[in-house]
Amino acid sequence: WIAAGMDRLAVLQLEGVAESGPKLSRIAEVSRLETSFHSLERGMSAFVKYVPRDVVRQMLVGELGLGSHMERRVVTILFIDIAGFSSLSEELNPDPLISLTTEYMQAMCDVIVSHNGTLDKFIGDCIMALWN
């Protein structure tokens, strides 16, 4: 079980990690290893929600220099918002406004992520993303 889990973790197959718990062995050392491995899986599942999977993969295989290494890069930063949102929010009832905003944000986030962008933050109806 641990070896198969490590193989899945190495390629970031993290679906269903949060629902399952460690399968504890009767051997104390193996049991501790299983518990630690399960914690690592949960941590990686959370991490890939905030950092693009390709970046995490590069980190895992050592392609990205971690630590004190810094390098200058040209990056692209995107700020995008809904034109006329303030007026629109005054005219619409809350439920349709929430539906419209949610649909817009999801569509924009899907496009950003599909083009290897990193979602930095949401500022009201604004999305900040970057590519490096």
N, CA, C and O atoms as a Tinker XYZ file with bonds, in Angstrom:
   528  protein
     1  N      0.814000   -1.190000    0.000000    73     2
     2  CA     0.000000    0.000000    0.000000    64     1     3
     3  C      0.864000    1.263000    0.000000    63     2     4     5
     4  O      0.566000    2.202000   -0.738000    81     3
     5  N      1.904000    1.307000    0.793000    73     3     6
     6  CA     2.736000    2.506000    0.872000    64     5     7
     7  C      3.483000    2.708000   -0.441000    63     6     8     9
     8  O      3.549000    3.833000   -0.938000    81     7
     9  N      4.040000    1.658000   -1.009000    73     7    10
    10  CA     4.773000    1.790000   -2.273000    64     9    11
    11  C      3.854000    2.280000   -3.386000    63    10    12    13
    12  O      4.239000    3.160000   -4.155000    81    11
    13  N      2.663000    1.733000   -3.486000    73    11    14
    14  CA     1.708000    2.175000   -4.509000    64    13    15
    15  C      1.318000    3.631000   -4.262000    63    14    16    17
    16  O      1.189000    4.406000   -5.210000    81    15
    17  N      1.134000    4.002000   -3.016000    73    15    18
    18  CA     0.803000    5.382000   -2.673000    64    17    19
    19  C      1.927000    6.336000   -3.041000    63    18    20    21
    20  O      1.675000    7.436000   -3.532000    81    19
    21  N      3.154000    5.925000   -2.808000    73    19    22
    22  CA     4.300000    6.764000   -3.181000    64    21    23
    23  C      4.358000    6.942000   -4.693000    63    22    24    25
    24  O      4.674000    8.028000   -5.179000    81    23
    25  N      4.054000    5.880000   -5.439000    73    23    26
    26  CA     4.028000    5.988000   -6.903000    64    25    27
    27  C      2.955000    6.981000   -7.344000    63    26    28    29
    28  O      3.193000    7.790000   -8.241000    81    27
    29  N      1.769000    6.926000   -6.717000    73    27    30
    30  CA     0.698000    7.873000   -7.050000    64    29    31
    31  C      1.111000    9.300000   -6.686000    63    30    32    33
    32  O      0.881000   10.229000   -7.461000    81    31
    33  N      1.705000    9.473000   -5.535000    73    31    34
    34  CA     2.116000   10.792000   -5.081000    64    33    35
    35  C      3.176000   11.394000   -6.004000    63    34    36    37
    36  O      3.163000   12.598000   -6.256000    81    35
    37  N      4.076000   10.579000   -6.499000    73    35    38
    38  CA     5.140000   11.060000   -7.376000    64    37    39
    39  C      4.608000   11.697000   -8.654000    63    38    40    41
    40  O      5.248000   12.585000   -9.217000    81    39
    41  N      3.444000   11.251000   -9.112000    73    39    42
    42  CA     2.841000   11.824000  -10.321000    64    41    43
    43  C      1.618000   12.682000   -9.979000    63    42    44    45
    44  O      0.823000   13.021000  -10.856000    81    43
    45  N      1.479000   13.021000   -8.712000    73    43    46
    46  CA     0.418000   13.900000   -8.208000    64    45    47
    47  C     -0.981000   13.387000   -8.500000    63    46    48    49
    48  O     -1.872000   14.177000   -8.815000    81    47
    49  N     -1.192000   12.083000   -8.403000    73    47    50
    50  CA    -2.537000   11.520000   -8.470000    64    49    51
    51  C     -3.103000   11.583000   -7.058000    63    50    52    53
    52  O     -2.932000   10.656000   -6.266000    81    51
    53  N     -3.776000   12.684000   -6.753000    73    51    54
    54  CA    -4.166000   12.957000   -5.367000    64    53    55
    55  C     -5.664000   12.891000   -5.148000    63    54    56    57
    56  O     -6.142000   13.287000   -4.085000    81    55
    57  N     -6.410000   12.409000   -6.108000    73    55    58
    58  CA    -7.856000   12.341000   -5.974000    64    57    59
    59  C     -8.239000   11.380000   -4.846000    63    58    60    61
    60  O     -7.690000   10.283000   -4.746000    81    59
    61  N     -9.171000   11.792000   -4.012000    73    59    62
    62  CA    -9.688000   10.932000   -2.957000    64    61    63
    63  C     -8.813000   10.811000   -1.730000    63    62    64    65
    64  O     -9.112000   10.006000   -0.848000    81    63
    65  N     -7.733000   11.589000   -1.642000    73    63    66
    66  CA    -6.811000   11.482000   -0.515000    64    65    67
    67  C     -7.472000   11.908000    0.788000    63    66    68    69
    68  O     -7.321000   11.234000    1.807000    81    67
    69  N     -8.196000   13.010000    0.767000    73    67    70
    70  CA    -8.759000   13.551000    2.008000    64    69    71
    71  C     -9.783000   12.616000    2.637000    63    70    72    73
    72  O     -9.940000   12.604000    3.858000    81    71
    73  N    -10.485000   11.828000    1.816000    73    71    74
    74  CA   -11.539000   10.961000    2.352000    64    73    75
    75  C    -10.990000    9.714000    3.044000    63    74    76    77
    76  O    -11.617000    9.181000    3.959000    81    75
    77  N     -9.839000    9.260000    2.613000    73    75    78
    78  CA    -9.314000    8.017000    3.177000    64    77    79
    79  C     -8.293000    8.317000    4.260000    63    78    80    81
    80  O     -7.587000    9.325000    4.211000    81    79
    81  N     -8.229000    7.446000    5.214000    73    79    82
    82  CA    -7.243000    7.582000    6.274000    64    81    83
    83  C     -6.134000    6.577000    6.068000    63    82    84    85
    84  O     -6.208000    5.748000    5.161000    81    83
    85  N     -5.099000    6.640000    6.901000    73    83    86
    86  CA    -4.017000    5.664000    6.767000    64    85    87
    87  C     -4.499000    4.261000    7.132000    63    86    88    89
    88  O     -5.338000    4.090000    8.017000    81    87
    89  N     -3.961000    3.270000    6.444000    73    87    90
    90  CA    -4.259000    1.870000    6.763000    64    89    91
    91  C     -3.168000    1.413000    7.724000    63    90    92    93
    92  O     -2.045000    1.125000    7.310000    81    91
    93  N     -3.503000    1.349000    8.993000    73    91    94
    94  CA    -2.484000    1.125000   10.010000    64    93    95
    95  C     -2.078000   -0.338000   10.135000    63    94    96    97
    96  O     -2.917000   -1.239000   10.167000    81    95
    97  N     -0.791000   -0.543000   10.203000    73    95    98
    98  CA    -0.205000   -1.864000   10.362000    64    97    99
    99  C     -0.088000   -2.195000   11.854000    63    98   100   101
   100  O     -0.146000   -1.311000   12.709000    81    99
   101  N      0.073000   -3.460000   12.138000    73    99   102
   102  CA     0.295000   -3.870000   13.535000    64   101   103
   103  C      1.752000   -3.648000   13.938000    63   102   104   105
   104  O      2.078000   -3.669000   15.125000    81   103
   105  N      2.612000   -3.440000   12.974000    73   103   106
   106  CA     4.018000   -3.176000   13.270000    64   105   107
   107  C      4.150000   -1.672000   13.486000    63   106   108   109
   108  O      3.825000   -0.890000   12.593000    81   107
   109  N      4.618000   -1.265000   14.647000    73   107   110
   110  CA     4.617000    0.146000   15.048000    64   109   111
   111  C      5.350000    1.039000   14.050000    63   110   112   113
   112  O      4.843000    2.103000   13.695000    81   111
   113  N      6.519000    0.633000   13.596000    73   111   114
   114  CA     7.295000    1.472000   12.684000    64   113   115
   115  C      6.570000    1.646000   11.354000    63   114   116   117
   116  O      6.548000    2.745000   10.801000    81   115
   117  N      5.981000    0.581000   10.838000    73   115   118
   118  CA     5.231000    0.652000    9.586000    64   117   119
   119  C      3.989000    1.509000    9.789000    63   118   120   121
   120  O      3.618000    2.283000    8.906000    81   119
   121  N      3.351000    1.379000   10.932000    73   119   122
   122  CA     2.176000    2.178000   11.236000    64   121   123
   123  C      2.517000    3.669000   11.251000    63   122   124   125
   124  O      1.764000    4.481000   10.712000    81   123
   125  N      3.635000    4.031000   11.856000    73   123   126
   126  CA     4.076000    5.434000   11.871000    64   125   127
   127  C      4.383000    5.916000   10.466000    63   126   128   129
   128  O      4.059000    7.053000   10.121000    81   127
   129  N      4.998000    5.077000    9.651000    73   127   130
   130  CA     5.300000    5.423000    8.264000    64   129   131
   131  C      4.007000    5.672000    7.483000    63   130   132   133
   132  O      3.915000    6.630000    6.715000    81   131
   133  N      3.016000    4.810000    7.681000    73   131   134
   134  CA     1.728000    4.974000    6.993000    64   133   135
   135  C      1.044000    6.269000    7.409000    63   134   136   137
   136  O      0.501000    6.978000    6.562000    81   135
   137  N      1.061000    6.583000    8.683000    73   135   138
   138  CA     0.441000    7.813000    9.174000    64   137   139
   139  C      1.156000    9.032000    8.598000    63   138   140   141
   140  O      0.507000    9.985000    8.165000    81   139
   141  N      2.480000    9.007000    8.589000    73   139   142
   142  CA     3.253000   10.119000    8.028000    64   141   143
   143  C      3.005000   10.267000    6.539000    63   142   144   145
   144  O      2.876000   11.383000    6.036000    81   143
   145  N      2.937000    9.147000    5.829000    73   143   146
   146  CA     2.680000    9.190000    4.394000    64   145   147
   147  C      1.313000    9.799000    4.116000    63   146   148   149
   148  O      1.168000   10.612000    3.204000    81   147
   149  N      0.308000    9.411000    4.899000    73   147   150
   150  CA    -1.034000    9.954000    4.707000    64   149   151
   151  C     -1.035000   11.472000    4.949000    63   150   152   153
   152  O     -1.716000   12.205000    4.232000    81   151
   153  N     -0.294000   11.945000    5.933000    73   151   154
   154  CA    -0.177000   13.386000    6.182000    64   153   155
   155  C      0.473000   14.087000    5.001000    63   154   156   157
   156  O      0.059000   15.182000    4.619000    81   155
   157  N      1.486000   13.462000    4.425000    73   155   158
   158  CA     2.155000   14.020000    3.250000    64   157   159
   159  C      1.180000   14.116000    2.072000    63   158   160   161
   160  O      1.154000   15.124000    1.366000    81   159
   161  N      0.387000   13.075000    1.865000    73   159   162
   162  CA    -0.613000   13.096000    0.785000    64   161   163
   163  C     -1.603000   14.241000    0.973000    63   162   164   165
   164  O     -1.901000   14.970000    0.027000    81   163
   165  N     -2.107000   14.396000    2.187000    73   163   166
   166  CA    -3.068000   15.472000    2.456000    64   165   167
   167  C     -2.426000   16.838000    2.221000    63   166   168   169
   168  O     -3.052000   17.741000    1.665000    81   167
   169  N     -1.189000   16.978000    2.645000    73   167   170
   170  CA    -0.475000   18.244000    2.442000    64   169   171
   171  C     -0.270000   18.559000    0.973000    63   170   172   173
   172  O     -0.452000   19.700000    0.547000    81   171
   173  N      0.109000   17.550000    0.194000    73   171   174
   174  CA     0.295000   17.760000   -1.243000    64   173   175
   175  C     -1.032000   18.064000   -1.921000    63   174   176   177
   176  O     -1.075000   18.871000   -2.850000    81   175
   177  N     -2.109000   17.439000   -1.479000    73   175   178
   178  CA    -3.432000   17.719000   -2.043000    64   177   179
   179  C     -3.797000   19.181000   -1.827000    63   178   180   181
   180  O     -4.349000   19.824000   -2.719000    81   179
   181  N     -3.493000   19.699000   -0.659000    73   179   182
   182  CA    -3.777000   21.111000   -0.381000    64   181   183
   183  C     -2.841000   22.010000   -1.188000    63   182   184   185
   184  O     -3.275000   23.036000   -1.712000    81   183
   185  N     -1.576000   21.643000   -1.295000    73   183   186
   186  CA    -0.577000   22.462000   -1.979000    64   185   187
   187  C     -0.917000   22.654000   -3.453000    63   186   188   189
   188  O     -0.786000   23.759000   -3.980000    81   187
   189  N     -1.352000   21.588000   -4.121000    73   187   190
   190  CA    -1.634000   21.705000   -5.560000    64   189   191
   191  C     -2.909000   22.500000   -5.840000    63   190   192   193
   192  O     -3.201000   22.807000   -6.995000    81   191
   193  N     -3.662000   22.832000   -4.807000    73   191   194
   194  CA    -4.811000   23.723000   -5.010000    64   193   195
   195  C     -4.352000   25.159000   -5.201000    63   194   196   197
   196  O     -5.078000   25.967000   -5.781000    81   195
   197  N     -3.157000   25.490000   -4.720000    73   195   198
   198  CA    -2.658000   26.859000   -4.754000    64   197   199
   199  C     -1.464000   27.062000   -5.678000    63   198   200   201
   200  O     -1.160000   28.194000   -6.053000    81   199
   201  N     -0.794000   25.998000   -6.044000    73   199   202
   202  CA     0.373000   26.079000   -6.916000    64   201   203
   203  C      0.114000   25.179000   -8.116000    63   202   204   205
   204  O     -0.311000   24.037000   -7.942000    81   203
   205  N      0.360000   25.668000   -9.336000    73   203   206
   206  CA     0.107000   24.838000  -10.519000    64   205   207
   207  C      0.821000   23.486000  -10.430000    63   206   208   209
   208  O      1.963000   23.399000   -9.977000    81   207
   209  N      0.127000   22.438000  -10.870000    73   207   210
   210  CA     0.675000   21.082000  -10.794000    64   209   211
   211  C      2.028000   20.957000  -11.494000    63   210   212   213
   212  O      2.910000   20.247000  -11.011000    81   211
   213  N      2.196000   21.638000  -12.619000    73   211   214
   214  CA     3.479000   21.558000  -13.325000    64   213   215
   215  C      4.615000   22.118000  -12.475000    63   214   216   217
   216  O      5.727000   21.590000  -12.502000    81   215
   217  N      4.346000   23.173000  -11.729000    73   215   218
   218  CA     5.365000   23.745000  -10.851000    64   217   219
   219  C      5.678000   22.760000   -9.725000    63   218   220   221
   220  O      6.842000   22.564000   -9.378000    81   219
   221  N      4.648000   22.142000   -9.158000    73   219   222
   222  CA     4.865000   21.156000   -8.090000    64   221   223
   223  C      5.664000   19.973000   -8.631000    63   222   224   225
   224  O      6.580000   19.492000   -7.964000    81   223
   225  N      5.328000   19.498000   -9.831000    73   223   226
   226  CA     6.092000   18.389000  -10.444000    64   225   227
   227  C      7.563000   18.772000  -10.609000    63   226   228   229
   228  O      8.453000   17.975000  -10.312000    81   227
   229  N      7.813000   19.994000  -11.082000    73   227   230
   230  CA     9.195000   20.439000  -11.252000    64   229   231
   231  C      9.925000   20.482000   -9.912000    63   230   232   233
   232  O     11.110000   20.158000   -9.831000    81   231
   233  N      9.213000   20.882000   -8.868000    73   231   234
   234  CA     9.815000   20.903000   -7.538000    64   233   235
   235  C     10.152000   19.494000   -7.079000    63   234   236   237
   236  O     11.217000   19.261000   -6.505000    81   235
   237  N      9.239000   18.543000   -7.332000    73   235   238
   238  CA     9.440000   17.167000   -6.867000    64   237   239
   239  C     10.625000   16.490000   -7.548000    63   238   240   241
   240  O     11.336000   15.702000   -6.923000    81   239
   241  N     10.839000   16.793000   -8.822000    73   239   242
   242  CA    11.934000   16.129000   -9.541000    64   241   243
   243  C     13.220000   16.946000   -9.530000    63   242   244   245
   244  O     14.207000   16.571000  -10.163000    81   243
   245  N     13.204000   18.075000   -8.802000    73   243   246
   246  CA    14.416000   18.866000   -8.640000    64   245   247
   247  C     14.727000   19.806000   -9.786000    63   246   248   249
   248  O     15.848000   20.305000   -9.881000    81   247
   249  N     13.763000   20.061000  -10.661000    73   247   250
   250  CA    14.007000   20.976000  -11.784000    64   249   251
   251  C     13.972000   22.437000  -11.355000    63   250   252   253
   252  O     14.531000   23.295000  -12.038000    81   251
   253  N     13.330000   22.724000  -10.245000    73   251   254
   254  CA    13.280000   24.095000   -9.740000    64   253   255
   255  C     14.254000   24.226000   -8.586000    63   254   256   257
   256  O     14.236000   23.426000   -7.650000    81   255
   257  N     15.093000   25.227000   -8.656000    73   255   258
   258  CA    15.994000   25.486000   -7.547000    64   257   259
   259  C     15.210000   26.059000   -6.384000    63   258   260   261
   260  O     14.581000   27.108000   -6.520000    81   259
   261  N     15.236000   25.398000   -5.262000    73   259   262
   262  CA    14.519000   25.874000   -4.085000    64   261   263
   263  C     15.521000   26.433000   -3.091000    63   262   264   265
   264  O     16.715000   26.140000   -3.160000    81   263
   265  N     15.032000   27.222000   -2.191000    73   263   266
   266  CA    15.898000   27.780000   -1.165000    64   265   267
   267  C     16.242000   29.211000   -1.470000    63   266   268   269
   268  O     15.367000   29.998000   -1.834000    81   267
   269  N     17.506000   29.563000   -1.327000    73   267   270
   270  CA    17.909000   30.962000   -1.453000    64   269   271
   271  C     18.177000   31.379000   -2.893000    63   270   272   273
   272  O     18.479000   32.545000   -3.145000    81   271
   273  N     18.074000   30.457000   -3.840000    73   271   274
   274  CA    18.318000   30.791000   -5.244000    64   273   275
   275  C     17.240000   31.746000   -5.747000    63   274   276   277
   276  O     16.045000   31.481000   -5.620000    81   275
   277  N     17.683000   32.850000   -6.314000    73   275   278
   278  CA    16.742000   33.806000   -6.892000    64   277   279
   279  C     17.189000   34.105000   -8.309000    63   278   280   281
   280  O     18.380000   34.087000   -8.621000    81   279
   281  N     16.214000   34.379000   -9.160000    73   279   282
   282  CA    16.566000   34.759000  -10.523000    64   281   283
   283  C     15.584000   35.811000  -11.016000    63   282   284   285
   284  O     14.411000   35.823000  -10.644000    81   283
   285  N     16.093000   36.681000  -11.853000    73   283   286
   286  CA    15.225000   37.674000  -12.468000    64   285   287
   287  C     14.449000   37.014000  -13.594000    63   286   288   289
   288  O     14.988000   36.207000  -14.351000    81   287
   289  N     13.176000   37.368000  -13.691000    73   287   290
   290  CA    12.330000   36.840000  -14.759000    64   289   291
   291  C     11.402000   37.929000  -15.254000    63   290   292   293
   292  O     10.995000   38.820000  -14.508000    81   291
   293  N     11.086000   37.834000  -16.509000    73   291   294
   294  CA    10.031000   38.662000  -17.058000    64   293   295
   295  C      8.740000   37.898000  -16.813000    63   294   296   297
   296  O      8.625000   36.736000  -17.205000    81   295
   297  N      7.774000   38.529000  -16.176000    73   295   298
   298  CA     6.497000   37.885000  -15.902000    64   297   299
   299  C      5.376000   38.711000  -16.516000    63   298   300   301
   300  O      5.511000   39.913000  -16.742000    81   299
   301  N      4.292000   38.044000  -16.774000    73   299   302
   302  CA     3.087000   38.706000  -17.252000    64   301   303
   303  C      2.079000   38.696000  -16.121000    63   302   304   305
   304  O      1.809000   37.653000  -15.525000    81   303
   305  N      1.524000   39.866000  -15.827000    73   303   306
   306  CA     0.520000   39.980000  -14.774000    64   305   307
   307  C     -0.785000   40.448000  -15.402000    63   306   308   309
   308  O     -0.806000   41.383000  -16.203000    81   307
   309  N     -1.856000   39.793000  -15.030000    73   307   310
   310  CA    -3.178000   40.118000  -15.551000    64   309   311
   311  C     -4.073000   40.594000  -14.414000    63   310   312   313
   312  O     -4.215000   39.922000  -13.392000    81   311
   313  N     -4.670000   41.759000  -14.608000    73   311   314
   314  CA    -5.749000   42.238000  -13.749000    64   313   315
   315  C     -6.974000   42.330000  -14.648000    63   314   316   317
   316  O     -6.948000   43.026000  -15.663000    81   315
   317  N     -8.029000   41.645000  -14.290000    73   315   318
   318  CA    -9.234000   41.669000  -15.109000    64   317   319
   319  C    -10.448000   41.783000  -14.195000    63   318   320   321
   320  O    -10.528000   41.130000  -13.155000    81   319
   321  N    -11.382000   42.622000  -14.603000    73   319   322
   322  CA   -12.606000   42.753000  -13.817000    64   321   323
   323  C    -13.800000   42.900000  -14.748000    63   322   324   325
   324  O    -13.652000   42.967000  -15.968000    81   323
   325  N    -14.967000   42.949000  -14.160000    73   323   326
   326  CA   -16.206000   43.064000  -14.928000    64   325   327
   327  C    -16.500000   44.546000  -15.129000    63   326   328   329
   328  O    -16.706000   45.279000  -14.161000    81   327
   329  N    -16.520000   44.987000  -16.390000    73   327   330
   330  CA   -16.820000   46.386000  -16.693000    64   329   331
   331  C    -18.238000   46.711000  -16.216000    63   330   332   333
   332  O    -19.181000   45.972000  -16.497000    81   331
   333  N    -18.373000   47.818000  -15.498000    73   331   334
   334  CA   -19.678000   48.253000  -15.031000    64   333   335
   335  C    -20.244000   47.432000  -13.887000    63   334   336   337
   336  O    -21.452000   47.447000  -13.654000    81   335
   337  N    -19.383000   46.713000  -13.167000    73   335   338
   338  CA   -19.861000   45.826000  -12.104000    64   337   339
   339  C    -20.572000   46.589000  -10.985000    63   338   340   341
   340  O    -21.581000   46.116000  -10.461000    81   339
   341  N    -20.059000   47.757000  -10.618000    73   339   342
   342  CA   -20.687000   48.514000   -9.521000    64   341   343
   343  C    -22.128000   48.870000   -9.870000    63   342   344   345
   344  O    -23.030000   48.693000   -9.051000    81   343
   345  N    -22.346000   49.372000  -11.089000    73   343   346
   346  CA   -23.716000   49.711000  -11.512000    64   345   347
   347  C    -24.578000   48.464000  -11.581000    63   346   348   349
   348  O    -25.734000   48.469000  -11.158000    81   347
   349  N    -24.003000   47.389000  -12.123000    73   347   350
   350  CA   -24.735000   46.127000  -12.239000    64   349   351
   351  C    -25.144000   45.603000  -10.868000    63   350   352   353
   352  O    -26.256000   45.106000  -10.690000    81   351
   353  N    -24.244000   45.718000   -9.907000    73   351   354
   354  CA   -24.537000   45.199000   -8.564000    64   353   355
   355  C    -25.637000   46.004000   -7.869000    63   354   356   357
   356  O    -26.327000   45.492000   -6.988000    81   355
   357  N    -25.793000   47.255000   -8.267000    73   355   358
   358  CA   -26.862000   48.074000   -7.691000    64   357   359
   359  C    -28.221000   47.734000   -8.300000    63   358   360   361
   360  O    -29.259000   47.937000   -7.669000    81   359
   361  N    -28.209000   47.215000   -9.528000    73   359   362
   362  CA   -29.454000   46.933000  -10.243000    64   361   363
   363  C    -29.989000   45.526000  -10.001000    63   362   364   365
   364  O    -31.202000   45.323000   -9.969000    81   363
   365  N    -29.093000   44.552000   -9.829000    73   363   366
   366  CA   -29.514000   43.154000   -9.701000    64   365   367
   367  C    -29.787000   42.771000   -8.253000    63   366   368   369
   368  O    -29.199000   43.323000   -7.322000    81   367
   369  N    -30.689000   41.817000   -8.088000    73   367   370
   370  CA   -30.898000   41.212000   -6.777000    64   369   371
   371  C    -29.681000   40.339000   -6.442000    63   370   372   373
   372  O    -28.956000   39.930000   -7.349000    81   371
   373  N    -29.448000   40.050000   -5.162000    73   371   374
   374  CA   -28.248000   39.302000   -4.768000    64   373   375
   375  C    -28.094000   37.933000   -5.439000    63   374   376   377
   376  O    -26.996000   37.598000   -5.885000    81   375
   377  N    -29.169000   37.131000   -5.523000    73   375   378
   378  CA   -29.020000   35.777000   -6.074000    64   377   379
   379  C    -28.564000   35.768000   -7.525000    63   378   380   381
   380  O    -27.618000   35.048000   -7.845000    81   379
   381  N    -29.190000   36.534000   -8.423000    73   379   382
   382  CA   -28.689000   36.543000   -9.803000    64   381   383
   383  C    -27.281000   37.134000   -9.903000    63   382   384   385
   384  O    -26.485000   36.702000  -10.736000    81   383
   385  N    -26.974000   38.116000   -9.058000    73   383   386
   386  CA   -25.636000   38.712000   -9.077000    64   385   387
   387  C    -24.579000   37.684000   -8.668000    63   386   388   389
   388  O    -23.516000   37.599000   -9.283000    81   387
   389  N    -24.874000   36.916000   -7.642000    73   387   390
   390  CA   -23.943000   35.871000   -7.193000    64   389   391
   391  C    -23.769000   34.820000   -8.285000    63   390   392   393
   392  O    -22.647000   34.393000   -8.554000    81   391
   393  N    -24.852000   34.402000   -8.911000    73   391   394
   394  CA   -24.765000   33.409000   -9.989000    64   393   395
   395  C    -23.920000   33.920000  -11.144000    63   394   396   397
   396  O    -23.064000   33.199000  -11.656000    81   395
   397  N    -24.155000   35.154000  -11.555000    73   395   398
   398  CA   -23.405000   35.755000  -12.659000    64   397   399
   399  C    -21.923000   35.874000  -12.316000    63   398   400   401
   400  O    -21.059000   35.529000  -13.122000    81   399
   401  N    -21.644000   36.361000  -11.126000    73   399   402
   402  CA   -20.247000   36.532000  -10.700000    64   401   403
   403  C    -19.533000   35.190000  -10.590000    63   402   404   405
   404  O    -18.387000   35.057000  -11.018000    81   403
   405  N    -20.202000   34.207000  -10.024000    73   403   406
   406  CA   -19.603000   32.874000   -9.883000    64   405   407
   407  C    -19.303000   32.266000  -11.255000    63   406   408   409
   408  O    -18.222000   31.716000  -11.465000    81   407
   409  N    -20.246000   32.362000  -12.178000    73   407   410
   410  CA   -20.049000   31.818000  -13.523000    64   409   411
   411  C    -18.878000   32.514000  -14.222000    63   410   412   413
   412  O    -18.051000   31.860000  -14.856000    81   411
   413  N    -18.814000   33.833000  -14.103000    73   411   414
   414  CA   -17.728000   34.607000  -14.706000    64   413   415
   415  C    -16.375000   34.216000  -14.103000    63   414   416   417
   416  O    -15.422000   33.934000  -14.830000    81   415
   417  N    -16.299000   34.201000  -12.770000    73   415   418
   418  CA   -15.036000   33.880000  -12.095000    64   417   419
   419  C    -14.556000   32.474000  -12.454000    63   418   420   421
   420  O    -13.368000   32.268000  -12.700000    81   419
   421  N    -15.478000   31.504000  -12.485000    73   419   422
   422  CA   -15.091000   30.130000  -12.812000    64   421   423
   423  C    -14.569000   30.036000  -14.240000    63   422   424   425
   424  O    -13.560000   29.379000  -14.498000    81   423
   425  N    -15.263000   30.698000  -15.168000    73   423   426
   426  CA   -14.829000   30.667000  -16.575000    64   425   427
   427  C    -13.449000   31.301000  -16.731000    63   426   428   429
   428  O    -12.592000   30.753000  -17.424000    81   427
   429  N    -13.230000   32.439000  -16.101000    73   427   430
   430  CA   -11.935000   33.118000  -16.211000    64   429   431
   431  C    -10.823000   32.293000  -15.557000    63   430   432   433
   432  O     -9.725000   32.181000  -16.102000    81   431
   433  N    -11.111000   31.721000  -14.395000    73   431   434
   434  CA   -10.105000   30.902000  -13.707000    64   433   435
   435  C     -9.749000   29.663000  -14.535000    63   434   436   437
   436  O     -8.581000   29.280000  -14.611000    81   435
   437  N    -10.743000   29.049000  -15.146000    73   435   438
   438  CA   -10.482000   27.880000  -15.998000    64   437   439
   439  C     -9.553000   28.244000  -17.149000    63   438   440   441
   440  O     -8.639000   27.488000  -17.476000    81   439
   441  N     -9.785000   29.406000  -17.767000    73   439   442
   442  CA    -8.939000   29.845000  -18.884000    64   441   443
   443  C     -7.519000   30.131000  -18.398000    63   442   444   445
   444  O     -6.548000   29.726000  -19.037000    81   443
   445  N     -7.399000   30.822000  -17.276000    73   443   446
   446  CA    -6.077000   31.152000  -16.739000    64   445   447
   447  C     -5.284000   29.882000  -16.429000    63   446   448   449
   448  O     -4.127000   29.752000  -16.827000    81   447
   449  N     -5.911000   28.955000  -15.720000    73   447   450
   450  CA    -5.226000   27.712000  -15.345000    64   449   451
   451  C     -4.899000   26.876000  -16.578000    63   450   452   453
   452  O     -3.834000   26.261000  -16.634000    81   451
   453  N     -5.787000   26.840000  -17.559000    73   451   454
   454  CA    -5.537000   26.044000  -18.769000    64   453   455
   455  C     -4.369000   26.595000  -19.577000    63   454   456   457
   456  O     -3.799000   25.889000  -20.409000    81   455
   457  N     -4.010000   27.856000  -19.334000    73   455   458
   458  CA    -2.859000   28.463000  -20.003000    64   457   459
   459  C     -1.673000   28.606000  -19.053000    63   458   460   461
   460  O     -0.820000   29.477000  -19.227000    81   459
   461  N     -1.636000   27.730000  -18.040000    73   459   462
   462  CA    -0.524000   27.651000  -17.083000    64   461   463
   463  C     -0.306000   28.923000  -16.277000    63   462   464   465
   464  O      0.816000   29.229000  -15.874000    81   463
   465  N     -1.384000   29.660000  -16.047000    73   463   466
   466  CA    -1.290000   30.839000  -15.197000    64   465   467
   467  C     -1.458000   30.471000  -13.740000    63   466   468   469
   468  O     -1.968000   29.401000  -13.409000    81   467
   469  N     -1.026000   31.362000  -12.880000    73   467   470
   470  CA    -1.186000   31.193000  -11.445000    64   469   471
   471  C     -2.175000   32.244000  -10.951000    63   470   472   473
   472  O     -1.965000   33.444000  -11.128000    81   471
   473  N     -3.245000   31.782000  -10.335000    73   471   474
   474  CA    -4.212000   32.707000   -9.748000    64   473   475
   475  C     -3.605000   33.275000   -8.478000    63   474   476   477
   476  O     -3.278000   32.531000   -7.554000    81   475
   477  N     -3.455000   34.581000   -8.429000    73   475   478
   478  CA    -2.841000   35.202000   -7.261000    64   477   479
   479  C     -3.895000   35.600000   -6.237000    63   478   480   481
   480  O     -3.779000   35.264000   -5.058000    81   479
   481  N     -4.930000   36.321000   -6.690000    73   479   482
   482  CA    -5.945000   36.750000   -5.725000    64   481   483
   483  C     -7.191000   37.245000   -6.432000    63   482   484   485
   484  O     -7.193000   37.525000   -7.631000    81   483
   485  N     -8.241000   37.341000   -5.650000    73   483   486
   486  CA    -9.491000   37.948000   -6.082000    64   485   487
   487  C     -9.644000   39.244000   -5.285000    63   486   488   489
   488  O     -9.478000   39.257000   -4.065000    81   487
   489  N     -9.958000   40.320000   -5.982000    73   487   490
   490  CA   -10.146000   41.612000   -5.337000    64   489   491
   491  C    -11.524000   42.098000   -5.780000    63   490   492   493
   492  O    -11.657000   42.744000   -6.819000    81   491
   493  N    -12.545000   41.784000   -4.988000    73   491   494
   494  CA   -13.914000   42.087000   -5.413000    64   493   495
   495  C    -14.246000   41.296000   -6.665000    63   494   496   497
   496  O    -14.218000   40.065000   -6.650000    81   495
   497  N    -14.563000   42.001000   -7.761000    73   495   498
   498  CA   -14.842000   41.326000   -9.030000    64   497   499
   499  C    -13.591000   41.219000   -9.890000    63   498   500   501
   500  O    -13.666000   40.793000  -11.042000    81   499
   501  N    -12.450000   41.597000   -9.345000    73   499   502
   502  CA   -11.175000   41.563000  -10.082000    64   501   503
   503  C    -10.434000   40.258000   -9.801000    63   502   504   505
   504  O    -10.470000   39.721000   -8.693000    81   503
   505  N     -9.763000   39.767000  -10.841000    73   503   506
   506  CA    -8.893000   38.602000  -10.716000    64   505   507
   507  C     -7.474000   39.057000  -11.031000    63   506   508   509
   508  O     -7.249000   39.760000  -12.016000    81   507
   509  N     -6.528000   38.662000  -10.205000    73   507   510
   510  CA    -5.112000   38.904000  -10.485000    64   509   511
   511  C     -4.460000   37.565000  -10.737000    63   510   512   513
   512  O     -4.555000   36.652000   -9.917000    81   511
   513  N     -3.798000   37.451000  -11.874000    73   511   514
   514  CA    -3.102000   36.210000  -12.242000    64   513   515
   515  C     -1.735000   36.560000  -12.810000    63   514   516   517
   516  O     -1.480000   37.696000  -13.210000    81   515
   517  N     -0.863000   35.560000  -12.836000    73   515   518
   518  CA     0.455000   35.812000  -13.414000    64   517   519
   519  C      0.989000   34.590000  -14.131000    63   518   520   521
   520  O      0.594000   33.457000  -13.856000    81   519
   521  N      1.891000   34.847000  -15.050000    73   519   522
   522  CA     2.612000   33.823000  -15.797000    64   521   523
   523  C      4.083000   34.170000  -15.717000    63   522   524   525
   524  O      4.455000   35.340000  -15.814000    81   523
   525  N      4.936000   33.148000  -15.539000    73   523   526
   526  CA     6.367000   33.432000  -15.525000    64   525   527
   527  C      7.132000   32.441000  -16.361000    63   526   528
   528  O      8.356000   32.532000  -16.462000    81   527
